[in-house]
Amino acid sequence: MKSVEIMAPAGSRESLVAALKAGADSVYFGVGKLDMRSLTSTAFTPENLPEIGSLVKKYGAKAYITLNAVIFDSELEELYKILESAQKAGIDGVIASDMAVINGARKLGIPVHLSTQANISNIEAVQFYSTFADVMVLARELSLDQIRHIRNEIVLRDIRGPSGSLVRLEAFVHGAICMAYSGKCYLSLHLMGSSANRGACLQSCRRTYILKDRETDQEIEVDHGYLMSAADLKTIGFLDKILNAGIEVLKIEGRARSAEYVDTVVRCYREAVDAVADGSFKQERVADWDRRLATVFNRGFWDGHYLGQKMAVWTDAYGSKASLTKEYVGNCVNYYPRAQIAEIELKAGDIQVGDQLLISGPTTGVVYLEVSELRVDEVSEQHALKGARCTLPCPERVREGDKVYIRKMRP
């Protein structure tokens, strides 16, 4: 099997580190307002690009900057400054669909990944864009049979990108799905004056609605009312088929998600890719990955269109259906590396022996920990109350300021 790249979302410093520690081959992130998650792309600025580039390379991974929003003339100067900063910082590529971004990147020698916003759904589109890009994200609406045909035609026609290598295909394998064709949605703009195609989607589709007959004024409330809110994509159960269809870059959605979401999803798909390679991809392992993926943010799951399903599966609830919840209880105030002891100030809640903790920070990423022992004022206790400082064994290093949460099963 050819080399497979797992590309993880990095919407925060915590998620960036979590993705790299979990085994991601690459990360993608935004800076400023010129990408499709501009409302949440506040963690990084162009000034952070050298730091990101350096950190990613320490892990032997790649970094891609997303500049995939619609670009106007008034933004070209800002665009070129970002591209120049990305080039100087050694960022490995840019994810784009607007020709201004694509041309700007080409002039600076920055490799391009064609965004899903380009709606690449046939071989002629691949042939056209091969002048500009080595990697192309296919439209999310394609089936595996259609993807396989495109891959076969790339080989047959010997379609190569600017690098001289055969064009590589990228596809989303996990995360939120837009109800509109490859994200080309105008609902948020129409209802709330905030454009999804400018990275400012206000998630109008995730709300409940009532159907009304304009002629009779008769109203119909559909069961659960979520007429346009698609369940999340999950492909881990047939990842072997996705790889066999010719996908080489597996993209995980979730730049607005938490660090533990990124950590869990990347780890599961890393294990699944490795299992396909070594022949241990079995139903028992899929069941375990399914269980773990259900513990972090999701709206329920479906297979997407890959297996030929035409209509989406709609969620029956608002927000996350994750099987685990988290509750903030405090912050780390010290870590003693020789003794492997963490000191925690409980600002918002209590903890006790047996609790499952999640510790997250911009350098730490994500650490999971079961409380095996507690000490308050150097006295062993079963329970530590809000307002106290306590110490507990913690084999993995955490840092001052890291946030501490208790994880519990959803009621």
N, C-alpha and C positions, 0 to 999 in steps of 0.2 A: 504494500500500500504506500502511496506517495505521502510525503510529509504533509501533515494536517496542522493548520494553525487555528488555535482557539483565541478569538478576539473578545476581550472583556470590556465592559463599560467602566469608566472612571469619572463619576460625577462629583467626587470629593477626594480629598487626600487620603481619607480612611479607606475608601473603595479602591483607590489606586494601589495602595500598599497591599490591601487584601487580595486583589486580583493577582498581583505578582507573586505573593507568597503561596497562593493557591495553585499556581502552575500555569497561568495564562501565558500564551506565546506573544501576545500583543495586547495593547490597551488603546481605547479611543476616548477622546475627551474634547471638550469645547472651551474656547475662551471668548469672552465678550458676547456680542449679540448676533453674530453672523452664522449661527448654526441652528439646527432644528430642535435644540433644547435650551434656547437662550434664557428662558425663565429660570432654569436651574443651573446654568453654566456660570455660577458666581464664584466657584472655588478657585479658579485659575485665571491668571492674566498673562499677557505676553511676556511679562517679566519673569514668570515662573517656568517658561519653556526650557531654559538651560538646566534647571533643577530636575524637571521631569525627564528630560532626555538622559541626563546622567544616571538617575535612579533606575530607569527602565533598562539601561545597558548593563548595570550591575547584575541584573537578573537574567541577562542574555535574551531580553525580549525586545519588542519594537513598540514605537509610539506613533499613533496617528492622530492628527488634529482634524476635527470636523468643522468644515466650512461649507455646509450643505444647504443653507437657506437661500432664498431668492435675494440677489444682490442688486442694489440700485446705484446709479452713478454717484450719488452723494456719499456712498460708502466705499468707493474704490480705493481711496487713499488709505483708509483704515485697513482694508483688505490687504493691500500690498505691504503695509507695515507688519501685519501679522505673518504673512508669508515669508518676508525677509527675516523676521525673528525666528520663525520655525526652521528656516534653512540654516541659520547661524547656530541654532541650538542642536542641530543634528536630528531633528524630528524625521521619522522614517517615511512619512507620507501624509497626504491630505485626502479626506473623504469629501467629495464634491459632486455637484450636478450642474451648477451654473457655469457657463463657458468662461465668464470672467475669472472665476477661481481656477478653472482648469488651465486656461492660457497663462495665467499668472504663475501657477505652479510649474508649468512646463518651462517657462523662461528661466526659472531659478533652478531647474533640474530636480524638483521635488516630485517623487512618484505620486500618481493619482489612483485612488480607488473610486470608481464610479458609484455614487450613492444610490440607494433604492429609489430616491426621488427621480432618478433618470428613467424609471419604468422600463428597464431592459427585460424584454419578454420574448425576444426572437433572435435568431442568428444574424440577421441583417443589422440589427442594432449593435450587436457585439462587433461585427465587422467594422461598422462605422466608428465606434468608440475606441477600437484598438489603436487608432492613431494617437490617442491621448492617454490611455490607461492600460496598465498591466493586470489589474484586478477589477472585477465588476460585481457589484451586489445585484443579484437578480431580483425581479419583481416577486413579492411574497405570494402572489396568486398562482404561481406556476406549480404544476405537479412534478413528481420525480421523473415521470416519463418525458415530460417536456424538457426538464433540466438535462436529462441524459442525452436527449437528441441534440441539444445545444452543445454539450460537451463533445459529443462525437463529431459534430460538424466543425468545431474548433480544430480538432485534430486532423480531420479530413481536408479542411481548407488551409491548414497550417496558419491559423490566425495568431499573429504575434503582436505583443505590445511594444512600447518604446524601448524596453530593455532588451528585446530580441527573443525573449522567452514566450512560450505559448501563454495566451491569456488564461488567467486563473479565475475560477468562479467562487463567489462568496454568497452565503445565504444566512438568513436569520434562523436560529435553531431554538431559541427560548426567549420568552418575555412577552410584553404587551403587544397586541395586534390592533392596528387602527381599522375602523370599519370602512374607511375609504381606500380606493385602489392605491396601493403602495404609499399610503400616507398623504395623498393629494386631497386634503379635506378643507372645506370652506365653512363648515358649520360653526366653529368657534368665532370666525370673522363675522359671519352673518348674524349670529345671535348676540355676541358680546363685544364685537369690534376688536378682537384680538386674534391675529392670523396664525394658524398652525404652520403655514408655509414660511413664516418668518420666525419660527421657533417659539411662538407664544401661545400655544394651544391651551385653552382653559378647560378642556375635557368635557365639553358639552354633551358628548355622546355617552358619558358615564352616568348621566342623570336618569331619573324615571320620567316617563311621559305618558300622557293619556291621549288616545286617538279621538278625534272629533269629526263628525260628519258636518261639513259646512252648510249643507242644504237643510238638514233636519235638526241640527244642533245636538244630535245624539252622541253621547260620549261612550267610549269603550276603554276600560282599564284592563290592559293585558296582564296576565299572571306575572307577578314580580315587576312588571313595568319597565324592564331594561331592554328597550327595543333596539338599541344601537351599540350596546357595550359588549364587545367580544370578550370571551374568555381568553386566557393567556396561551401562547404557543408553548408546547413542550414536545420535543422530538426524540428524547433520549431512548425511548422504547424501540425506535426504528432507525437509530443513528447509523447502524451498519448499512442500511439501504441508502441513506443520504450520502454517505461516503462512496458507496458503489456507483451512485449516479454521477459522480464527478465533482462534487463540492470539495474544495480544498481549504476554504476559510470558513470556520463556524463562528457566526457572530451572535453574541448574547446581548439582548436588549436590556436597558436598565440604568441609564445614567442618572435617573431620579431616585434610584433605589438605595437602600442602606448598604453598609459595608458587609454585614453578615449575609445579605442576599447575594452579593457579588462573590463572596467567599464560598458559599454553599453551592451555587450554580456552577462556578468555575471548577470546583473540586469534583463535582459529579460528572461533568462533561469531560474533564481531564481523564478521570478513571474510565469512562465509557470509551473514549477514543483509544486509550491504551488497551482496553479489553478487546476491542475489535481487532487491533493489531496482533495481540498475542493469542487470540482464539478463545478467550474466556468470557466473551459477551454472551451471557446466559440470562434466562428469565428471572432467576433468583437474584441476580445482581441488579437487573432492571427494577425489580420490586423494591430493593433497598434504595436505589437512586430516587424512585418515585416518592418514597416515604420522606427522604431528606429534602427533596425539592418542595414538598408540601409544607415544610416547616417555615419557609420564608415567604415573602409577599407573593401572592397570586390571586387571580380572580376566578379560580378554577382553570382547568386545562382542556385543550383540544389539540388535534394533530395538525392544524392549519390545512392548507390545500394540497399538501405534498402527496397524500394518498388518494387524491381524486375527489375529495369532498368539495362541493360547490358552495354551499352555504356555511356561514360561520356558526359556531356555537356561542350563544349569548350567556353571559353571567346572570346569576339569579340573586345577586346581592351587591351592595355598594362597598367599595374598598376591598381590603385584603381578606382572604379566607385562610390565611396561614394557620397551621395547626399550633404554632407556638406564638406567644405574645412576649413582649419585653416591657419591663417597667424600670425606669431610671431610679437608682437608689443613692448614687454618690459618685465620688471621683477618687482616683488614685492620688495619693500625696507623696508616696515614696516607694522605692523598690530596692531590696537588698539582694544583689545578684549572687553573692557567695552562699547565702542561706536560702536563696530563691523564695523570698518572702515579700508579699505585697502589703502595703499599708493603705487602708481605704478610709476615707471620711464619709460617713453615711449622712448625706444631706437631705434625702427625701424619703427614706424608708428603712426597714429592718432587713437583716439577713440572718440565716441560721444554717447550721451544719446540714448538708444535704442539698442546699439550694444550687441550682444551675446558673452560673454567672456568665455574662458576656461583657468583655472589656474591649473598648474600641478607642483608637486615637490615631492622629495623623501620621505618626511614625510607627506605631504598633500594628496598625491594621485591625485585625480581629483576633481575640484570644477567647477560647471557651474554657470554663473552669468549673468543676464541682467543688463546693466548699467541704473540705475533708476535716478541717480543724479551724477553730476561731479563738483568737485571744483579744481580750479587752483589758488594757492596762496590765499587760503581761500575765493575765489570769485566764486560764482556759475556760471558755464559755460555749454553750450550745446555741446562744442567741445573742446578737448584737443589735441594739436599738438605734433608731434614728437619732442623730446628733453625736453618736459615739465615733471614736477612731478605733479601728480593729486591724489586726494583722492575720494573714492566712497564707498557707503554702501556695506558691504559684510558679510552676516549673518554667514557664515561658516569660521572658522579660516584658514588663509593662512599664509605663512611664507616668511621671507626674502630670496631672491634668487629664489623663485618660478617663473616659466616662464608664461607669459601671452600671450594668443592668441585671435584673433577675429575669430569667426566661421561664415561662410557665405554659402548660398546655392551655389552649383556648377552651373556655367553659363550654 
